[in-house]
Amino acid sequence: MTRSAILDAALLVFAEQGVHAARLEEVARRAGVTRGALYHHFDGKPPLLSCVLKERWSSTMAPVLEPLRAGGGEAAIRAFIERFMERADSDPMVRALLKLSLSGELAAVATDGLAEKAHAWEEWLRLLDANIAVTRGSRSVRALSEGVLHALVGYAVWTSLFGPTKTCSVHVRSAQILRGLAR
């Protein structure tokens, strides 16, 4: 429980203040633990950041990826897109994770978490490839998969900066992305 509270607090502090400006004392305070307890679990900021990226991406996005893992072509892609957008709209921890991941600061921080994130994106692409191939055959599958992820990254940037959009539902937005695949 302590470790999980530290990871959640670190995610919020890193997203709000930036990795370089974040202080471990603030992470400990928000987690409701002593600095000693924080250092019992993590040797410093780089290992903490690495765990935040690896474990929080995995735990927050597992439900989002379920439809792609189950397969089903267009229906799976639609469910994936909608789950991603719904989580970005409704879950402050997901928005913090997106903001941290998209901050640009991570490129300057040598961490295993960043390499792990790159590996995770490759898995997302492979899952999208398989589902797009069901509906479109092998024609331009990777380019279409990248297009879906680019649209979601754009949405993530928007929600991490401005919060959820209220202009249309996730169902309308997912339909727009899927129409783009059909062209």
Secondary structure, DSSP 8 states (H G I E B T S, - for coil): -HHHHHHHHHHHHHHHH-TTT--HHHHHHHHT--HHHHHHH-SSHHHHHHHIIIIIHHHHHHHHHHHHHH--THHHHHHHHHHHHHHHHH-HHHHHHHHHHTSSGGGGS--HHHHHHHHHHHHHHHHHHHHHHHHHTTTTHHHHHHHHHHHHHHHHHHHHHH----SS-HHHHHHHHHHHHH-
